Amino acid sequence: MNVDVLLGLQWGDEGKGKIVDFLADKYDLVCRFQGGPNAGHTLIINGHKTVLHTIPSGIFRHDITNVIGNGVVIDPFTLCEEIDELNDLGLNVTERLIIAKRAHLILPTHRMLDAASEKSKGLAKIGSTLRGIGPTYMDKTGRNGLRIGDILRSDFRQKYETLKAKHLGLLKIYPELDFDLESEEEKWWTSIEVLRKIQQVNGEYFVNDALKNGKSVLAEGAQGSMLDIDFGTYPFVTSSNTVTSGVCSGLGVSPRHIGKVIGITKAYCTRVGSGPFPTELHGESGEELRKAGHEFGATTGRPRRCGWIDIPQLKYSIMINGVTELTVTKADVLSAFDAIKLATSYQYDGKDTMELPYDLDHPGLTPQYLSMDGWNSDISGINDYGVLPKNVKSFIEKMEQLLEVPITLISTGPEREALLTRD
């Protein structure tokens, strides 16, 4: 068996959680392979909204094992909050949740470092979620980190205090921060006791043994491809590999086990925080799109920047991920627009190009647009492609033509049922 991959193709917030939840009953395992509680995967099931930050989005499907892979960084308190919320909904989470021993832990002082660093940047800040993600990955690559497997060791407290002391030393270079470390530590240690009762495994063996035994696996990405540490809009990126290659290092599987790669894109484009965004809409149009799409971050609550869909950017993400099929979300949000635009190429220093430049914030870069008629019809909740208005179909088919990858799923609302399939 192979590992199918589902990931976002833009700057995140593409609707990955809903699509994972929809597809999950076709799989035996759903595995998160990177990121941490900076993710916010929103699911609306039977009218109830749940935002998952660390737990894989297959958790609402019974008889499916959910694995937090070694590439994920874990805040024990945030994870325990999620577990409590899901248990309150009647889900027995701990029976179906497994954590790789090699996954790294976010300490309270990681969050302190994140906040202090971002605050010191002033207007040059990168738009961190302040969840301690970057400092945790820095300790991982610096070979100082603590991992889930360490919490069962007799010297874990000593290891914690050593790393904490290092962090407090680093914090001296920043202005004083308002952070109640004692209170945060108390919650953190209480959560560690809960995590000690959750099944820990050598994740690489667990996933590969499942594949050997004919089990089907879906790898769930967090953040979007344009936030990848290597291939995103650096330095306005996250600290992990959000692309398909990250599945191999984040779960411990060989590249030959990668099967389908399902890419998720909105029918338009958004991003949170700072960084280049060629098709961003400013003023009234951007605000109209933000309100129509309820574009506020699931993790931070910050308003998202909004713009038209960017074909060169999507072709870039499709290329580096090896995308085999596409899902388009939030098509219903565009219902109120008389005209809809697609950026089909860039003018870069006077030359037309389809390539995404190294310096996407280059002052000589201007998107070139194709305008299409809107549909001025509410398509919310439609789950039959045949009854969609003609102009919706024209928009989808134009996207498919330009991107050269089949669009197999279209989302027409936030609920689990508001999805339609295309042959």
N, C-alpha and C positions, 0 to 999 in steps of 0.2 A: 504494500500500500504506500501511497504518497502523502505528503503534507500539503494540503491546499492552503493558500495564503489569502487573507483579506486585509487590505490596507488602504489608507487614504492617499489620494494623489495630489492634494493641494496643500494648504497650510493648516490642516486639521479641521475638526468640526464638520466633517463631511457626512456624518450619520453612520459611522462604522458600527456602533453598538446595536442599532436597530437591525442592520443587515446581518450581523453575526447571530443575533437572537433568531431572526427569521430562518437562517440556514442551519442553525445548530442541530436541529433534530435529524439532520442527515449524517451527523458525525458521532463518534464515540468519545472523542476528546476535543475540548476547545482550550487552546493554550495562548496565554499572553507571553510575548517574547522580548519586549523592551519597554522602556519608559517607567513611569511610576504614577503617583497620585496627582501628577500634573494633567493626566488624562481625565476626561469627563464624558463617559459614554451614556447617553440618555436613552432610557427605554420607557415607553408608555404601554402598559399592558393592563387590559380591563379598566382603563381610565386612570390607573395609578402611575405616577411618574417616579422613576428611580434613576439616580445617577450613580454609575459605577466608576470608581477611580482606579482600583487595582484588581478586583475580582473579574475574571473573564465573563463576557456577556452571554455565555451559554448557561449561566447558573439558573435561569428560570426554566430550563428544559430538564425534565426529570430523566434519570438514568444516564446522564452525561457527566463525565468527569471533567473538572475544570482545573487546569494546571497553571500556576504562576511560575514562569520559567526563570532560569538563572540570569537572563538579561534584564530582568525587572529589578527596580530598586523599591524597597518596601518601607513605608512608615507604619510601624506596628499600631499606633493609635488610630490612624485613618482606616487601616484594614479592619480593625476591631469594630469601629463605628459602622462600617459597611456590613460586617457580619451580623451585628445586632439589628440593623435595619431590615436585613433580609430575613433573619429569624423571626422578627415581628410580623412579617408577611406570611409566615407559615412554611418557609423553606428551611430544610435542615442542611445548612451550608457546610458544616464541618464534615459531613459524610461524603460530600462530592467535591471538596476543595483540597488540592494537594499543592505543596510549595517545594520548589527545588532548593536543596540545601545551599547551592552556590549563589542564590539571589542575595544581593547586598541590602543592608539595613540603613535607613535614614535615621540619624540621631537628632535630638532636639538642637544640638549645636550646629548641625548641617543647615537647619532652617535659619538659625541666627546668622550664619555666614552668608547665606543666600540673601537675606534681607539687608544685611550691612553692605554687601558688595553692590547690590542694585541701588541702594540709596546713595552710595558714594558716587555713582556714575552721573547723577543728575539727569540732564536732558539726553545724555547719551545712553541711557539704560536700554537693555535689550528686550524688556517686557517679560521678565521671569514671572512664573506663577508663585514664587517665594515658598515653594514646597520643599526646598533642600535638594532638588534633583541634581543640579550642576555640581555642588560641593560633594555629593555622595559619589557621583561618577568620577570626580577628580581623585577622591580617596581610593576608588577602585583601581584606576589606572596608576595611581601613585603607590599602590600596594600597601595601603594602610587600612583598608576597609574592614568592616565587620559583616559577617554573612549569617544567614538564617541558621546554618548548621552550627554556628558558634554558640547559639543560645543554650545548647545542651551541655556545653563544656563547663568544667568546674572553674576554669579561670576566666569566664566570660565577663564578670564584673571588673576584673583587673584590666582586661582588654578595653572595655568600655571607658574606664577612667583614663587610660593612657591616651586614647583617641580624643576624648573630651578635652584633656589638658592641651593637646596639640591645637585643637580648635580655639580654645580660649586664648592661647598665645597669638594665633593669627588674628583674632578679633581686636587685638590691641592696636592694629594699624588703622582701624576704622573709628569714626566717631561713636560715642556711646549710643547704644540701641535700647529702646524700651521693649524688653523681652523678659518675661517671668520664667527664667530657666528652671527654678526649683519646682514650680507648678507643672511645667511641661514634662520635666523628668519624672515626676510622680505618676502622671498619666502614662508615660512611655513604659515605665517598668511594670505597671499593672497590665498593660497590653502584652508585654513580653510573656507574662504568665499564661495568657490566653493562647498565644502562638505556640507555646511549648506543647499544647494539647492537640495541635493540628498536625496532620500527617506530613512528615518531611521525607523527601526521596532524593536519590541521585537522579536528577531530572533527565539527564542525557540517556541514562539506561532505561528509565521509565518510558520515555517517549519512543525510543528505538525498539524496545521490547514490544510495545503496543503495535508498532508498524509491522514487526516480524510476525505477530499473531493476527495480522489481518485487520487491525483496528484502523478506523478512519480518523484523521486528525485535521483540525482547522486551526491555523495560526492566526491570532488576532493582533493586528498592529494598533499602536497608540500614536497620537500625533499624526501629522501628514508627511508625505515624502519631501515636501519643500522645507521641512524642519530637520531633515537628516543632517547629522554633524559633518558629513563629508560632502554631500550633494545638494544640500539646502542653501538658503540665502544667508550664508555665513557672514557675520557672526550672530545674526538674528535667528538662531536655530536652537534645538534642544541638544542634549548631551549624549544621545544614543543614535544608533543606526535604525531609522524608521522604515527602511526599504527592504525588499525581499531578502537581500543578503544577510540582513540582521536576524532572520529566522534561523539560519544555520548556527550563528554564534550565540543567539539568545535562547535556543532550545537544545543545541548540541546534536543537530542532524546534518547529514551529508547533503551537499547541493543536488545529488542525484535523486534525492527523495522529494524534491519540490515538484508539486503537480500543478494544478490550476492556480493562477494568480488573478484574483478578483480585485479590480481597482474601483474605488468609490470616488465619485466627484459630484459636487453640487451642480445644479443647472446654472449657477452663477459662481461667484468666488468670494471668499471671506478670509480674513486673517485677524488675529488678536495680537496686540502689542506692536512693537516697532519693526522696521524693516521694509525693504522695497516691495511694491505691490503695483505693477504696471497698469492694471485695468481698474484701479480704485476709482470709485465715484465719490465726488465731493459735493457738498451742498444738498439741495433738496432731493435729487435722485438717489443719492446714497442713503439719506435718511429714510426715504420711502421704502427702499429695499430692506434696510435694517428692521424697520417696523413690521413689514409684511412677513419677513422670515423669522421674527423674534430672535434677532441675532445678538445674543448676549452670552458670554462664556459660561459653560456648564460648571466649570471649576472655579473661575474667578468672578463671574458676574459682570466682567467688563464688556462694554459695547464692542462688537466686532466691526472692523472696517469691511465695507462691501464694495463689490465691483462686478463687471461683466465677466463671463467665462473667458478663459485665456487658453486658446488652442495650442500655441507653441509651448506654453508651460506644461499643459497636459501631455503633449507628445513626448516631452522630455521625461516626465515621470513614468509614462508608459514604457519608454525605452529602457530606463535604468532598472525598472522592476520586472520587466518581461511579462507585462500584463496580457492575459489571454481573454478576458472578458470584462465588461464595464457595468457598473450600476450607477444610475443617475438619480440623485436625491433632490428633494425640494423643488420639483418641477411645478408644483402647485403654487409656490410663492410668486412665480412670474405671471400669474393669471391677470394681475391688475395693470400690466404694462401694455401700452399701445404698440410699442416697438421694442424688440429685444436684440441686443448686439452680441456678436462673438468676435473677439480679437483673433484674427486669422494669421497675422504675421507681425513683425516689428520693423520699424524703420530704425536702423542703428547707424549713426553717423552718415546718414543719407543713403544707406543701402538697405534693400528689403531682405529680411532673413527670417527663417523659421527656427533658427537655433536660439536656445536660451543662453544669453551671454553670461560670461563669468561675473561681470559687474552689472547686475540687473538694475541697479540704481543709477546707471550711467545717464547723465543729463541729456545725451543725444538720442535716447531710446524713446520711441513713440509707438504705441500699438496701432495697428491698422484694422479697422472694423468692417464686418459685414453686418448689415441691419436686416432683420426679418420681422414680418408682421407678428404682433402678439395675438392671443386668442380671446382675450376679454371674456373669459368664461371660467367659472369655478370648477376646477377638476379635482378638488379635495376628495380623497377617499376612493376615487375610481380605481378599480382593479381589473379592468378589461381593456387591453390596448385598442381593441377594435372600436370602442365607443369614445375614444379621445377625440377632441376637435382636430380638424385637419391641420391647423397651424402648429399644434403640439407635435404631431407626427412629423411634420416638415422640419421642425427644430431638432427633434431627436435624430432623424435620418441625416440631417446635415452634419450634426456632431459626429455621427458614426462614420460618415463619408470622410470627414476631415481627419479623424483620429485613427481610422483604419483598424479598429477593433470593434467587435460586436457588442452592442448594448443589450444586455439580457434581462436586466431588472430596472424598473423605474418606480421611485417612491413618490406618492401623491399626498403624503401627510405624515405626521409623527407616529401614528398608531401602528402596531404590529401588522394589522390587516390592510393598511393603506399601501399596498405594493402590487405591482402587476408585472407579469413576465412576458418576454418577447421571445419568439422562436428565432 
